[in-house]
Amino acid sequence: MNQHYTSDVEAIKDLVNSYQKLRTEIGKVIVGQDAVVRDVLISIFSKGHCLLVGVPGLAKTLLVNTISQALGLSFNRIQFTPDLMPSDITGIEILDENRHFKFIKGPVFANIILADEINRTPPKTQAALLEAMQERSVTVSGKRYELPIPFFVLATQNPIEQEGTYPLPEAQLDRFMFNVFLDYPSFEEEVQVVKNTTGNNIGKVEKVLEENDITFFQELIRKIPVADNVLNYAVGLTAKTRPGAANKSVMINDYVAWGAGPRASQFLVIGAKCHAAINGKYSPDIEDVKAVAVPILRHRLVRNYKAEADGVSVEKIIDSIL
């Protein structure tokens, strides 16, 4: 792709075009799930990570694999199990034949990491991803190793099974930009899925972007200006999730134990910028913030026992402040 644009306006037009091409290529394999695909692509263009939550068989793994093909990025899948060790993710130092220590890179050294069923492994192993997600590097035996750029963790989680699972700690959840919930397909979509997957004509995904195109678009999105009223709205929205005497929302004070931190405000702004850009706008408005609010806030609000007892969902609480 030619990146010698005469202006940022021209570059945003190209981003819209590339985004539409990506949707078309992904659509060859993934039927429906439009909001999910949109959110995963927004998190990628925003330099964020994404947590995909859904019951088995909803093509979470296939979705991540398809996106990595369309983006032309290296892809590694790590199957999280109770006996997985941190070194199985980051890599390990061994003594070579000359009795020198040599670092063997683990599967985390790729552009897209699919952390499959991330809640099946103990916290010690989950924590092996913390530095990688935040710093884009790993430290082994006191030496720091840079990860390839761009770098994304797309993790999957099964919401039904509780036995043999370890809930992700709040600090790790906070590092995910989006928590995206996958629902069952509609009847028509399921018919299409069965048609596509039980014959020989499986769609072939063409590469749409190169690595440097993705990093270019990431920088472009950072440069998009934001009006003060939109910035204030995003920060105000995050502040509204925090229970306390100053909070006017009865729903928050009654049902929330802990609200979202400043990282939510940052993600709301960057997510709104990206949402505006892929829709051909040159600056985000309040509607763009609202469009990304639910998947950004969903995993950052901690409900109290009263919310659980009254059956009040996180989504309902977020809707009350939107």
Secondary structure, DSSP 8 states (H G I E B T S, - for coil): -----SSHHHHHHHHHHHHHHHHHHHHTT--S-HHHHHHHHHHHHTT--EEEE--TTS-HHHHHHHHHHHHT--EEEEE--TT--THHHHEEEEE-TTS-EEEEE-TT-SSEEEEETGGGS-HHHHTHHHHHHHHSEEEETTEEEE--SS-EEEEEE-SS--TT-----HHHHTT-SEEEE-----HHHHHHHHHHHSSS----------HHHHHHHHHHHHHS---HHHHHHHHHHHHHTS-STT---HHHHHHEEE---HHHHHHHHHHHHHHHHHTT-SS--HHHHHHHHHHHHTTT-EE-HHHHHHT--HHHHHHHH-
